[in-house]
């Protein structure tokens, strides 16, 4: 029963997130690149590949699409002629800010009105679930 509820909640959250990203012309994978850059930019494509746990070829395709859509820019690395730095454009930064606002609004919608002690339990359980997948 608990697993079925978790799976259904995951499915609904994924559908909501995917629809929201699609409205901005993004996929989950492309949004992950934007979030990585928002956390620390500029980054090389190799650093992005490592952070996302994907191949450099996969990151190249993602960055190609994001650059074409105006979300990121590529610039030569100042110290390494072979490396390219990827950074958010103004459009990319604004999109990440809007996505963060949407995520905060969803969290408010999901958990608003929960007593503090129950919210603490939900937060702990979600952190424990995330830790299971990290190990």
HELIX and SHEET records of a PDB file:
HELIX    1   1 UNK A    2  UNK A   23  1                                  22    
HELIX    2   2 UNK A   28  UNK A   39  1                                  12    
HELIX    3   3 UNK A   45  UNK A   52  1                                   8    
HELIX    4   4 UNK A   56  UNK A   68  1                                  13    
HELIX    5   5 UNK A   90  UNK A  111  1                                  22    
HELIX    6   6 UNK A  116  UNK A  134  1                                  19    
SHEET    1   A 3 UNK A  43  UNK A  44  0                                        
SHEET    2   A 3 UNK A  84  UNK A  88 -1                                        
SHEET    3   A 3 UNK A  72  UNK A  76 -1                                        
END                                                                             
